[in-house]
Structure formats: C-alpha cells, structure tokens
Amino acid sequence: MKTPPTSCTSGLGLIDQLAERQICDAIGRGELEDLPGTGRPLTLEDLSMVPEDLRAGYLLLKNAGFLPPELEALREVRDVEALIDRIEDPALRAQELRRLRLLELRLREAEYRDKLQARLGHG
C-alpha cells in the first residue's frame, strides 16, 4: 500500500482539499493503479471555441452524451457525409444527398438567426 504525500492538500480551497484528500486516499489504497490508459499521454480536447466559464458544463454534458443543438447538427452532418461516402446505390445516394443539403440549410439558417438576434440585441 502506497502512502499519499503529506502535503497533498496544501494551498487549496476547502472543496478542492476534500476532493484532493479523496484522491490521495485512493492512491494510498492502490485503487488508482492499472487504470485504462495508465502511462499513456492524455488526449486533451480543444476547447478554445467554448467560453472558459462554460467549459466544465460543456464537458459534463458532452461526456453524458448531450451536445448543444448546433454541435448535434454538425455531428449529424458529418455522419450523413460519412454515410454518403459508403453508399453505392445511386437512388439511395441521391436521397441522402438531399438529406445532407437539408441539414446544411437548417444549420446555416440557425447560424443566420443567431447572428441576427445578436445584432438586434436579443441574444
């Protein structure tokens, strides 16, 4: 059993100290050994387009499977594009191309609406 560092929680706020203490205790009990990905670099997500004060909430929702509507729409566009790349039947391909154009139109419409609302001071 490993011993957590003695200065594990120095210089932190109360909530941070409590969380850090739990982590240190788990390390001491060996509960955080052999976790998936141990020894590999972290894959950090580029959050530069997400306002700093919204990043924690964004990651929480994203990790729970929820995305803002505009990101969900972008994901759907990418999924349909990938599907179209695999379709060989011309009729089905044409149908999915129409679906893609509709999704893109809706996305542009939402972007235009957001910009208009921002200009009018409603956003």
C-alpha positions, 0 to 999 in steps of 0.5 A: 500500500502506497502512502499519499504525500503529506502535503497533498492538500496544501494551498487549496480551497476547502472543496478542492482539499476534500476532493484532493484528500479523496484522491490521495486516499485512493492512491494510498489504497492502490485503487488508482493503479492499472487504470485504462490508459495508465502511462499513456499521454492524455488526449486533451480536447480543444476547447478554445471555441467554448467560453472558459466559464462554460467549459466544465458544463460543456464537458459534463454534458458532452461526456453524458452524451448531450451536445448543444443543438448546433454541435448535434447538427454538425455531428449529424452532418458529418455522419450523413457525409460519412454515410454518403461516402459508403453508399453505392446505390445511386437512388439511395445516394441521391436521397441522402444527398438531399438529406445532407443539403437539408441539414446544411440549410437548417444549420446555416439558417440557425447560424443566420438567426443567431447572428441576427438576434445578436445584432438586434440585441436579443441574444 
